[in-house]
């Protein structure tokens, strides 16, 4: 029933939806604004209104409407699913997970809640949990393209690339003119090392849509360009003149930056990278500040006495190998070397340690960190966390004695890692600060907020080094093995032997030919990890030195005599600072 109105609300909602389908957003909004003045008491109509509100981005009104709908019809799985969809959009994963599980219980044959719950697990990096939900959704409704997209990604991040390839090919048969799905197939091919097939696929993608940024990005990732590659430069520069989404424009600019960098046109390269980062930069960078805040509490808790008194609580497993550091510092190279050993494997960048930390101490509870951690320090609970982590780490990796988790940000949690796994191997990947920070700036990271501004990158680097200095002080002696990227380049055999020894594995000659190892790689370093050791990435920053003076001044504490000499050679004066005091 509709109160206090003579308007035919259902027909008006239908009309607004039809306008949206035609791309007439403003006209649909006018109808919605009129409907928002009405009092709607009929549950079904209120549900339709809430769905329209969601489609128009009216999130508060959508939540208000759909919460009333769910309250009046708590056993309607469709309403629960719709409300959960709105909550997912505002990242309320806890409540939406609860609603979706309830919807599945009420109607096990309704496919949408399985897909949405799987999407939450993918967003929170719980790939293993997503897979059975997506398989159920595929069984209930075969041929749903979105389900295939999610399933392919879950398979990729659980090292099931052959299955991912099969479903990517199926997806393309369903949607032959969708450029995003062509690029998905290309990405799987890249990760499998089938680079020629991937290039052909990406070229096909750009014929379908010359403004599709991810295709340019993937193509430039796996190609070394020369000035003779004029066609791709013309195509990319021409594409920038076309209307497109800002995300696509940023990726094309990043791609052109990479092309001009390959062609040694440094000024052109940096200008394209600068524009790309401006488009990609979020309004604020809060992740580094939050990490510094957490570090202050972490340092207060994980002192030498605490570590000595809790060393016996964790798992005695020696399987985990944690490779930590900054992104672009050689973590993938180290993982690839260890994985080339018959007893080694790589798990990629897992978020499991971060989830354990957040389980013990949510961000909002930092003021009670000591209390919360000590409340969690039962041998049973520590072993439960360790066993859960090992299950994720070793899934589908039988007959391996060492498995690498190369999540760089695990440097935040080395105290917790030592607590969970006192026998784990911790490898610190360290690279020239300027090369590291510049490489972060030149990479189109999606989820690393601080990578789009050189000042933010400098702050992150300072914080990371402060963390590592602290862990060196308080963790057991020689617990952390430091592997310099430049040392591996200069003397690969000595350093690779040292790395394998640090993991307590017997020497195997095949580790020297790590780039020949057939394994899927899902990170930004996919092309580099398949190459032999090469020198071109060393002192790469030199080409951009005039543009990096401010960055170098912020990082001068960490620079080498060689770095200072190079700046001086180019007539650039950098102030030497030997005291930092960033977080103390």
C-alpha positions in Angstrom: 0.0 0.0 0.0 1.2 3.5 -0.8 0.2 6.2 1.6 -0.4 10.0 1.1 0.2 9.9 -2.7 -1.7 9.6 -5.9 1.5 8.8 -7.9 1.8 5.4 -9.5 5.2 4.8 -7.8 6.0 1.3 -9.3 5.5 2.7 -12.9 7.6 5.7 -12.0 10.4 3.4 -10.7 10.2 1.4 -13.9 10.4 4.5 -16.0 13.5 5.7 -14.0 15.2 2.4 -14.5 14.5 2.5 -18.3 16.1 5.9 -18.4 19.1 4.6 -16.6 19.4 1.8 -19.2 19.5 4.5 -21.9 22.2 6.4 -20.0 19.9 9.3 -19.1 21.0 9.6 -15.5 19.8 13.2 -15.0 16.3 12.4 -16.1 16.2 9.3 -13.9 17.4 11.4 -11.0 14.6 13.9 -11.4 12.0 11.1 -11.1 13.9 9.6 -8.1 13.9 13.0 -6.3 10.1 13.2 -6.7 9.6 9.6 -5.5 11.8 10.4 -2.4 9.1 12.7 -1.2 6.5 9.9 -1.1 5.8 7.7 1.8 6.1 4.1 0.6 4.8 1.4 2.9 4.5 -1.5 0.5 7.5 -3.8 1.0 7.9 -4.8 -2.6 7.7 -1.2 -3.9 10.1 -0.1 -1.1 12.5 -2.7 -2.3 12.3 -1.5 -5.9 12.9 2.1 -4.6 15.9 1.0 -2.6 17.4 -0.8 -5.6 16.8 2.4 -7.8 18.5 4.5 -5.1 21.5 2.1 -5.2 21.8 2.3 -8.9 21.7 6.1 -8.7 24.4 6.2 -6.0 22.0 7.4 -3.3 23.6 5.1 -0.8 22.0 6.5 2.4 18.5 6.3 1.0 19.2 2.8 -0.4 20.3 1.6 3.0 17.4 3.2 4.8 14.9 1.7 2.4 16.4 -1.8 2.2 17.0 -2.1 6.0 13.2 -1.5 6.4 12.5 -4.1 3.7 14.7 -6.7 5.4 13.2 -5.9 8.8 9.7 -6.6 7.5 10.6 -9.6 5.4 13.6 -11.3 7.1 13.0 -14.6 5.3 13.1 -13.2 1.8 16.5 -14.2 0.3 16.3 -11.8 -2.6 15.8 -8.8 -0.2 18.7 -10.0 2.0 20.9 -10.3 -1.1 20.0 -6.8 -2.4 20.6 -5.2 1.0 24.0 -7.0 1.2 24.9 -5.6 -2.2 24.5 -2.1 -0.9 26.5 -2.8 2.2 29.3 -4.3 0.2 29.5 -1.1 -1.8 30.2 0.8 1.5 32.7 -1.9 2.5 30.5 -3.2 5.4 31.7 -6.7 4.8 30.8 -8.0 8.3 27.1 -7.3 8.0 26.8 -8.2 4.3 28.5 -11.5 5.0 26.0 -12.3 7.7 23.1 -11.4 5.4 24.4 -13.4 2.5 25.0 -16.5 4.6 21.4 -16.1 5.8 20.1 -15.8 2.2 22.0 -19.0 1.2 20.5 -20.8 4.2 17.0 -19.6 3.2 17.3 -20.4 -0.5 20.2 -22.7 -1.4 19.2 -22.6 -5.1 19.5 -18.8 -5.4 22.8 -18.1 -7.2 23.4 -14.4 -6.5 24.3 -14.6 -2.8 27.0 -17.2 -3.6 28.5 -14.7 -6.1 28.4 -11.7 -3.7 29.8 -13.7 -0.8 32.6 -14.9 -3.0 33.2 -11.3 -4.1 33.7 -10.3 -0.5 36.2 -13.2 0.0 38.1 -12.1 -3.1 38.2 -8.5 -2.0 39.6 -9.6 1.4 42.1 -12.0 -0.3 40.4 -15.2 1.0 40.7 -16.8 -2.3 40.3 -20.4 -1.1 37.0 -19.6 0.6 35.7 -18.0 -2.6 36.2 -21.0 -4.9 33.5 -23.4 -3.6 31.0 -20.6 -3.6 31.7 -19.8 -7.2 31.6 -23.4 -8.2 28.1 -23.6 -6.6 27.0 -20.5 -8.5 28.3 -21.9 -11.8 26.4 -25.1 -11.1 23.2 -23.2 -10.4 23.5 -20.8 -13.3 26.1 -21.9 -15.9 27.4 -19.3 -18.4 27.1 -16.3 -16.1 30.1 -14.1 -17.2 30.6 -12.3 -13.9 30.8 -15.6 -12.0 33.5 -16.7 -14.5 35.5 -13.5 -14.0 35.5 -14.0 -10.2 36.3 -17.7 -10.5 39.2 -17.1 -12.9 40.7 -14.6 -10.4 40.3 -17.0 -7.5 42.0 -19.7 -9.5 44.9 -17.4 -10.5 45.6 -16.5 -6.9 45.5 -20.1 -5.7 48.1 -21.3 -8.3 45.5 -23.1 -10.5 46.4 -21.3 -13.7 45.6 -24.2 -16.1 42.1 -24.2 -14.8 42.0 -20.4 -15.0 43.1 -20.6 -18.6 40.3 -23.0 -19.4 37.6 -20.7 -17.9 39.1 -17.6 -19.4 38.7 -19.3 -22.8 35.1 -20.2 -21.9 34.4 -16.6 -20.8 35.7 -15.3 -24.1 33.4 -17.6 -26.0 30.5 -16.1 -24.0 31.6 -12.5 -24.5 33.7 -12.3 -27.7 33.4 -8.5 -27.9 34.2 -7.6 -24.3 37.7 -6.1 -24.1 38.0 -6.7 -20.3 37.5 -10.4 -20.8 40.1 -10.5 -23.6 42.5 -8.8 -21.2 41.7 -11.4 -18.5 42.7 -14.2 -20.9 45.9 -12.3 -21.8 46.8 -11.8 -18.1 46.5 -15.6 -17.4 48.7 -16.3 -20.5 51.3 -13.8 -19.1 51.3 -15.4 -15.7 51.9 -18.8 -17.4 54.8 -17.4 -19.3 53.0 -17.6 -22.7 54.1 -14.1 -23.7 53.7 -14.3 -27.5 50.1 -15.6 -27.1 49.4 -12.9 -24.6 50.7 -10.1 -26.9 48.5 -11.4 -29.8 45.5 -11.4 -27.4 46.3 -7.9 -26.2 46.5 -6.5 -29.7 43.1 -8.1 -30.4 41.8 -6.4 -27.2 43.0 -2.9 -28.4 41.4 -3.5 -31.8 38.1 -3.9 -30.0 38.6 -0.9 -27.7 41.6 1.4 -28.4 41.0 3.2 -25.1 41.2 0.1 -22.9 44.0 1.0 -20.5 44.6 -2.4 -18.8 45.5 -3.8 -22.3 48.2 -1.2 -22.8 49.5 -1.7 -19.3 49.8 -5.5 -19.8 51.3 -5.1 -23.2 54.0 -2.7 -22.0 54.7 -4.9 -19.0 55.9 -7.8 -21.2 57.6 -5.9 -24.0 60.9 -4.2 -24.2 60.4 -1.2 -26.6 62.9 0.6 -28.9 62.4 3.8 -30.9 61.5 1.6 -33.9 58.2 0.7 -32.1 56.6 3.8 -33.5 53.2 2.2 -34.2 52.3 1.5 -30.6 53.5 5.0 -29.6 51.2 6.6 -32.2 48.3 4.4 -31.2 48.7 5.2 -27.5 49.2 9.0 -28.0 46.2 9.0 -30.4 44.1 7.1 -27.8 44.7 9.9 -25.2 42.7 12.3 -27.5 39.6 10.1 -27.2 37.0 10.3 -24.4 37.5 7.6 -21.7 37.3 6.8 -18.1 40.1 8.4 -15.9 41.4 4.9 -14.9 42.0 4.1 -18.6 43.7 7.4 -19.2 46.0 6.9 -16.3 47.0 3.4 -17.4 47.7 4.6 -21.0 49.9 7.4 -19.5 51.8 4.8 -17.4 52.2 2.7 -20.5 53.6 5.5 -22.5 56.0 6.3 -19.6 57.3 2.8 -19.8 57.7 2.9 -23.6 59.6 6.2 -23.5 61.7 4.9 -20.6 62.6 1.8 -22.7 63.5 4.2 -25.5 65.7 6.3 -23.2 63.6 9.4 -23.6 63.7 10.2 -19.9 62.1 13.6 -19.8 59.1 12.4 -21.9 58.9 9.3 -19.8 58.8 11.1 -16.5 56.2 13.6 -17.7 53.8 10.8 -18.7 54.4 9.1 -15.3 53.8 12.4 -13.5 50.5 12.9 -15.3 49.5 9.2 -14.6 50.2 9.5 -10.9 48.3 12.8 -10.7 45.2 11.1 -12.1 45.7 8.0 -9.8 46.5 9.9 -6.6 43.9 9.6 -3.8 42.8 12.7 -1.9 44.7 11.6 1.2 47.3 8.9 2.1 46.4 7.4 5.4 48.0 4.0 5.3 51.5 5.1 6.2 50.2 7.3 9.1 48.2 4.3 10.4 51.3 2.1 10.1 53.4 4.5 12.1 50.7 4.7 14.8 50.6 0.9 14.9 54.4 0.7 15.1 54.5 2.9 18.2 52.2 0.4 19.9 54.0 -2.6 18.4 57.4 -1.3 19.7 56.0 -0.9 23.2 54.8 -4.5 23.2 57.4 -6.5 21.2 60.5 -5.7 23.4 63.4 -8.1 23.9 62.0 -9.4 27.2 58.5 -10.1 25.7 60.1 -11.9 22.7 62.3 -14.0 24.9 59.4 -15.0 27.2 57.1 -16.0 24.3 59.5 -17.8 22.0 58.1 -21.3 23.0 54.5 -20.5 22.2 54.5 -20.8 18.5 54.6 -23.6 15.9 57.9 -25.4 15.3 57.3 -25.5 11.6 60.3 -24.4 9.4 58.2 -24.3 6.2 57.4 -20.6 6.1 59.9 -18.3 4.4 58.9 -14.6 4.7 60.4 -12.2 2.2 59.8 -8.6 3.3 60.8 -5.1 2.3 59.5 -2.4 0.0 57.6 -3.3 -3.2 60.0 -3.3 -6.2 63.0 -4.2 -4.0 63.6 -7.8 -5.4 61.0 -9.8 -3.4 59.8 -11.6 -6.6 63.3 -12.3 -7.7 64.1 -13.9 -4.3 60.8 -15.9 -4.4 61.6 -17.2 -7.9 65.1 -18.3 -6.8 63.8 -20.3 -3.8 60.9 -21.7 -5.9 63.4 -23.0 -8.5 64.7 -25.4 -5.7 63.1 -28.9 -5.7 62.1 -28.4 -2.1 60.9 -24.8 -2.5 57.6 -23.2 -3.7 56.2 -19.7 -3.8 52.8 -18.7 -2.5 52.8 -15.1 -3.8 51.7 -12.2 -1.6 49.5 -13.5 1.1 47.4 -11.3 3.4 47.0 -14.0 6.1 49.4 -12.5 8.6 47.8 -9.1 8.3 44.4 -10.8 9.0 45.7 -12.5 12.1 47.1 -9.2 13.4 43.8 -7.5 12.7 42.0 -10.4 14.5 44.1 -9.9 17.6 43.9 -6.1 17.4 41.6 -4.2 15.1 42.8 -0.8 14.1 40.2 0.9 16.3 41.6 -1.0 19.4 45.2 0.2 19.1 45.0 1.9 22.5 44.5 -1.5 24.1 47.1 -3.3 22.0 49.2 -4.6 24.9 46.1 -5.9 26.7 44.5 -7.5 23.6 47.8 -9.2 22.6 48.4 -10.7 26.0 44.8 -11.9 26.2 45.5 -13.8 22.9 48.7 -15.4 24.2 47.5 -18.8 25.0 49.5 -21.6 23.4 46.2 -23.0 22.0 45.2 -19.7 20.3 48.7 -19.1 18.9 48.8 -22.6 17.5 45.4 -22.2 16.0 46.5 -19.0 14.2 49.7 -20.8 13.1 47.9 -23.9 11.8 45.4 -21.7 9.9 48.2 -19.8 8.3 50.1 -23.0 7.3 46.9 -24.4 5.8 46.7 -21.4 3.4 50.5 -21.4 2.8 50.8 -25.1 1.9 47.5 -25.6 0.0 48.1 -27.5 -3.2 51.9 -27.3 -2.5 52.6 -30.9 -1.5 56.2 -32.2 -1.2 57.7 -28.8 -0.5 59.8 -28.1 2.6 59.9 -24.3 2.1 57.1 -22.0 0.9 57.6 -18.3 0.3 55.2 -15.6 1.4 56.5 -12.6 -0.4 54.1 -10.0 1.0 56.4 -7.0 1.3 54.3 -5.4 4.1 54.9 -8.3 6.4 57.8 -6.2 7.7 55.1 -4.5 9.8 54.5 -7.8 11.6 57.8 -9.5 12.2 57.2 -9.6 15.9 54.0 -11.5 15.4 55.6 -13.7 12.8 58.4 -14.6 15.2 55.8 -15.4 17.8 53.8 -17.7 15.5 56.8 -19.3 13.8 60.1 -19.0 15.8 61.8 -21.3 13.3 60.6 -19.5 10.2 63.1 -17.9 7.8 62.9 -14.2 7.3 64.6 -12.6 4.3 64.8 -8.9 4.0 65.0 -7.7 0.3 66.8 -4.4 0.2 67.6 -2.3 -2.9 69.0 1.2 -3.5 66.5 3.6 -1.9 66.2 5.8 -5.0 65.8 2.9 -7.3 63.2 1.4 -5.0 61.1 4.6 -4.6 61.3 5.6 -8.2 60.2 2.1 -9.3 57.2 2.4 -7.0 56.3 5.7 -8.6 56.6 4.3 -12.1 54.4 1.3 -11.4 50.6 1.6 -11.7 49.7 0.0 -8.4 46.0 -0.2 -7.8 45.9 -0.8 -4.0 49.1 1.0 -2.8 47.8 4.5 -2.0 51.2 6.0 -1.1 52.8 5.1 -4.5 51.4 8.1 -6.4 53.3 10.9 -4.7 57.1 11.1 -4.2 56.7 12.7 -0.8 54.4 9.9 0.3 56.8 7.3 -1.0 59.7 8.9 0.9 57.6 8.8 4.1 56.8 5.2 3.6 60.4 4.3 2.9 61.6 6.1 6.1 58.9 4.3 8.1 59.9 0.9 6.6 63.6 1.4 7.4 62.7 2.5 11.0 60.7 -0.7 11.4 63.6 -2.9 10.1 66.1 -1.2 12.4 63.9 -1.9 15.3 63.4 -5.6 14.5 67.1 -6.0 14.0 67.5 -4.7 17.6 64.9 -6.9 19.3 64.6 -10.2 17.3 67.1 -13.0 18.0 70.5 -12.4 16.5 70.7 -13.3 12.8 67.0 -14.0 12.6 66.7 -11.6 9.6 68.8 -12.4 6.6 69.5 -9.2 4.5 69.7 -9.8 0.7 70.8 -6.8 -1.3 69.4 -6.7 -4.8 72.6 -5.1 -6.1 74.7 -7.8 -4.6 72.6 -10.5 -6.3 73.2 -8.7 -9.6 76.9 -8.3 -9.1 77.7 -11.8 -7.8 74.7 -14.0 -8.5 76.2 -17.4 -7.7 77.6 -16.3 -4.3 74.4 -14.6 -3.3 72.1 -17.3 -4.5 74.1 -19.9 -2.6 73.9 -17.7 0.4 70.1 -17.4 0.0 69.5 -21.2 -0.3 71.8 -21.8 2.7 69.8 -19.2 4.7 66.7 -21.3 4.0 68.4 -24.5 5.3 68.1 -26.2 1.9 70.8 -28.3 0.2 72.5 -26.6 -2.8 71.0 -27.4 -6.3 72.7 -26.1 -9.5 69.3 -25.4 -11.0 68.8 -22.4 -8.7 71.3 -20.5 -10.8 68.8 -20.8 -13.7 65.8 -19.7 -11.7 64.3 -17.8 -14.7 63.7 -21.1 -16.4 61.5 -22.4 -13.7 57.9 -23.0 -15.0 55.6 -21.4 -12.5 52.9 -18.8 -12.6 53.7 -15.3 -11.3 50.9 -12.9 -10.5 52.7 -9.8 -9.3 53.9 -6.7 -11.2 57.4 -8.3 -11.6 56.2 -11.1 -13.8 58.4 -10.2 -16.8 61.5 -9.5 -14.8 61.3 -12.8 -12.9 61.5 -14.7 -16.2 64.7 -13.0 -17.3 68.3 -14.0 -16.4 70.2 -11.6 -14.0 70.5 -8.2 -15.8 72.2 -4.9 -14.8 69.8 -2.3 -16.4 67.7 -1.9 -13.3 70.7 -0.9 -11.2 71.1 2.9 -10.6 68.1 3.4 -12.9 67.4 6.6 -10.9 70.4 8.3 -12.4 68.5 9.0 -15.6 65.9 11.0 -13.5 68.3 12.6 -11.1 67.4 16.2 -11.8 63.8 15.4 -10.9 64.6 13.5 -7.7 66.4 16.1 -5.7 63.6 16.5 -3.2 63.2 12.8 -2.8 67.0 12.4 -2.3 67.1 15.0 0.4 64.3 13.2 2.3 66.2 9.9 2.0 69.8 11.2 2.4 70.3 9.1 5.6 70.0 6.0 3.5 72.0 7.0 0.4 75.5 5.6 -0.4 78.7 7.5 -1.3 78.1 6.4 -4.9 74.7 8.1 -4.8 76.1 11.3 -3.5 78.9 11.2 -6.0 76.4 10.8 -8.9 74.3 13.8 -7.8 77.5 15.8 -7.5 78.6 14.8 -11.0 75.3 16.1 -12.3 75.7 19.4 -10.4 73.0 18.6 -7.8 73.7 19.2 -4.2 72.1 16.9 -1.7 72.3 17.6 2.1 73.6 14.7 4.2 71.5 13.9 7.1 72.5 11.1 9.5 69.8 11.4 12.1 66.1 10.7 11.4 63.8 10.4 14.4 60.8 9.7 12.2 58.7 7.8 14.7 60.5 8.2 18.0 
